Amino acid sequence: MTSRHDDGADYVLTAKGLTKVFGGIRAVDNVDLSVRRNSIHALIGPNGAGKTTCFNLLTKFLTPSKGTITYEGEDVTNLAPAAIAQKGLVRSFQISAVFGGMTVLENVRLALQRRVHGRSFDFWRSSKCLNSLEDEAVQLLEDVGLEDFLHDRAADLPYGRKRALEIATTLALDPRLLLLDEPLAGMGQEDIGRTSDLIKRVAETRTVLMVEHNLSVVATLSDRITVLARGAVLAEGNYAEVSEDPAVVEAYIGEPNDTYD
Ligand SMILES: Nc1ncnc2c1ncn2[C@@H]1O[C@H](COP(=O)(O)OP(=O)(O)OP(=O)(O)O)[C@@H](O)[C@H]1O
C-alpha cells in the first residue's frame, strides 16, 4: 500500500478488531476494515459470512463484542445510530421506512425536513415550511431519475423505483458516507442498470460502502472489495485481485445464490 493511502485522513471509516459473538457463534471475528474517502467499497462473501452483522455493527444497529469503529477520525464505537447519522454516516432505509401513503415528493420533502430541523419526524411543522423545501426535493428526485413520479403514491411505484426513492430519502440527509444494504436485491436487469448508474453518480461526491450479492455489479462499481468468510476477512483488493484469489474462489464454490462471474 502506498504511504498516501496509509494516512488516516484518507479513510472515512475504519474498523479494528471488530467482533460480534451471538451465543457461541462468532458472526464477525476480528475484522479490520478501512473505507477510503470517495470510493465505492463493497463487502461481499458467501451466505452466512457475516456481512449483515458487520454492516449492522458499522451502522451501530448492533453493539460490537470487541473492537473499535472510527469515523472521520473520531471513535464512534459507543455512539447511537442517530448520533452518527447526524455526523453524516447514514444507512439506507429499508423500503418499509418509505411512507407508502405519501407521494414521492412528500417523502423526500419530509426527509429533507429531518435534516434541516435535526429531528426525527416533525409532523407538526407547517405546510408553508415544508413547501420551502420543495425545490430541493424536486432536484433530488431528478437526480435519482424520479422526476416523472413526483405525485405518485410511494406505494404504487414499481420495485426498482421504490429503491431509488429510498436512496433519495437517504441522500436528503446529506450523508458523507452512505451505507447501502443490498441495494440491488430483488431487481430486474433494467433496474439494476439504472440503480448502478445512480450509485456511481452518488459516489462522485461521497463515499459508499455496500453489502451486495450481485458480483457482476460489484465488479463494475467497486473500487475496493473486502471478502468475508466465516466472519473473518478472507481477502481484500480490487475485483481482479479478489476474484483470482484461490481462497475466495473456494469460499464461493457451491454458492448458487451468488452470480460469480
Ligand atoms: N441475531 C443473531 N443471533 C444468532 N446468530 C446470528 C444472528 N445474526 C446472525 N447470526 C449468525 O451469524 C452468522 C453470520 O450471519 P450474517 O447474517 O451476518 O451473514 P451474511 O453474510 O449477511 O449472510 P447472508 O448473505 O446469508 O445474508 C450466521 O451464522 C448467522 O446464523
PDBQT file of the ligand as one rigid body, heavy atoms in Angstrom, charges set to zero:
ROOT
HETATM    1  N1  LIG A 301     -29.052 -12.381  15.916  1.00  0.00    +0.000 N 
HETATM    2  C1  LIG A 301     -28.345 -13.486  15.692  1.00  0.00    +0.000 A 
HETATM    3  N2  LIG A 301     -28.319 -14.497  16.602  1.00  0.00    +0.000 NA
HETATM    4  C2  LIG A 301     -27.595 -15.598  16.393  1.00  0.00    +0.000 A 
HETATM    5  N3  LIG A 301     -26.834 -15.828  15.302  1.00  0.00    +0.000 NA
HETATM    6  C3  LIG A 301     -26.829 -14.871  14.367  1.00  0.00    +0.000 A 
HETATM    7  C4  LIG A 301     -27.578 -13.652  14.495  1.00  0.00    +0.000 A 
HETATM    8  N4  LIG A 301     -27.350 -12.888  13.385  1.00  0.00    +0.000 NA
HETATM    9  C5  LIG A 301     -26.523 -13.606  12.607  1.00  0.00    +0.000 A 
HETATM   10  N5  LIG A 301     -26.202 -14.776  13.178  1.00  0.00    +0.000 N 
HETATM   11  C6  LIG A 301     -25.290 -15.795  12.640  1.00  0.00    +0.000 C 
HETATM   12  O1  LIG A 301     -24.091 -15.141  12.316  1.00  0.00    +0.000 OA
HETATM   13  C7  LIG A 301     -23.554 -15.652  11.092  1.00  0.00    +0.000 C 
HETATM   14  C8  LIG A 301     -23.388 -14.518  10.091  1.00  0.00    +0.000 C 
HETATM   15  O2  LIG A 301     -24.672 -14.057   9.682  1.00  0.00    +0.000 OA
HETATM   16  P1  LIG A 301     -24.902 -12.807   8.724  1.00  0.00    +0.000 P 
HETATM   17  O3  LIG A 301     -26.357 -12.683   8.529  1.00  0.00    +0.000 OA
HETATM   18  O4  LIG A 301     -24.166 -11.647   9.251  1.00  0.00    +0.000 OA
HETATM   19  O5  LIG A 301     -24.200 -13.300   7.380  1.00  0.00    +0.000 OA
HETATM   20  P2  LIG A 301     -24.376 -12.752   5.898  1.00  0.00    +0.000 P 
HETATM   21  O6  LIG A 301     -23.033 -12.800   5.293  1.00  0.00    +0.000 OA
HETATM   22  O7  LIG A 301     -25.069 -11.446   5.919  1.00  0.00    +0.000 OA
HETATM   23  O8  LIG A 301     -25.308 -13.865   5.270  1.00  0.00    +0.000 OA
HETATM   24  P3  LIG A 301     -26.352 -13.768   4.056  1.00  0.00    +0.000 P 
HETATM   25  O9  LIG A 301     -25.564 -13.479   2.833  1.00  0.00    +0.000 OA
HETATM   26  O10 LIG A 301     -26.928 -15.150   4.039  1.00  0.00    +0.000 OA
HETATM   27  O11 LIG A 301     -27.348 -12.704   4.403  1.00  0.00    +0.000 OA
HETATM   28  C9  LIG A 301     -24.507 -16.746  10.636  1.00  0.00    +0.000 C 
HETATM   29  O12 LIG A 301     -24.008 -17.966  11.094  1.00  0.00    +0.000 OA
HETATM   30  C10 LIG A 301     -25.796 -16.393  11.334  1.00  0.00    +0.000 C 
HETATM   31  O13 LIG A 301     -26.573 -17.545  11.562  1.00  0.00    +0.000 OA
ENDROOT
TORSDOF 0
